[in-house]
Amino acid sequence: MVRLVILVAIAGCAVDNPPAAAPALDRDAFRCTVQPVLAARCAFGACHGTRARPFAIYAPGRERYQVGWDRPTAPITTTELEANFGIASGFTTTTATGEAWLLAKPLAVAEGGYYHRGADLYGAGDVFETRDDPGYRALAAWVGGATAAPECTPITEVGP
């Protein structure tokens, strides 16, 4: 009898709606549109340009991985780019706000974002004050499934 009760209880816990698969994120779109935004707006040493942060970003002139001390501004390496792609991809899961962490965390709370401590620590405000910011739009397009050709050119307009 106890076995029957346990079996019924276990069967009752079965999930009928498995989670949706994560969207495939395009590496070329990341390289050409997302990496420039992250390098310009997030990769400062006091922010996410350090391995001490969960969202750690490598960028020329900032934190580097196996790049000689005499070449800090050398172009980003394939290894660094792959590390950045991996960490950014991990932050495309949804938050309490229903948006990807990569979009909600740096967006001003007044615009529907999630609190970002850096805005208070450094007094410079949120990374993205509005959803119209070119950098925010680049990240949102990538999270939304935007793709790019392998021969794409990295963007230069990443916002203020």
Long-range contacts (C-beta under 8 A, 24 or more apart in sequence): 22-92, 22-93, 23-92, 23-143, 23-144, 23-145, 24-145, 25-85, 25-89, 25-92, 25-142, 25-143, 25-145, 26-142, 26-145, 26-146, 26-147, 26-148, 27-85, 28-147, 28-148, 28-149, 28-150, 28-152, 29-141, 29-142, 29-146, 29-147, 29-148, 29-152, 30-81, 30-84, 30-85, 30-88, 30-142, 31-81, 31-85, 31-148, 31-152, 31-154, 32-148, 32-152, 32-153, 32-154, 32-155, 33-138, 33-141, 33-142, 33-146, 33-148, 33-154, 33-155, 34-88, 34-138, 34-139, 34-142, 35-59, 35-76, 35-81, 35-84, 35-154, 36-138, 36-154, 36-155, 36-156, 36-158, 37-135, 37-138, 37-139, 37-155, 37-158, 37-159, 38-84, 38-88, 39-76, 40-135, 40-158, 40-159, 41-106, 41-127, 41-135, 41-158, 41-159, 42-106, 42-127, 46-121, 46-122, 47-118, 47-122, 55-87, 55-88, 55-91, 56-87, 57-84, 57-87, 57-88, 58-83, 58-84, 92-143, 100-143, 102-139, 102-143, 103-136, 103-139, 103-140, 103-143, 106-136, 107-131, 107-136, 128-159, 133-159, 133-160, 134-158, 134-159, 135-159
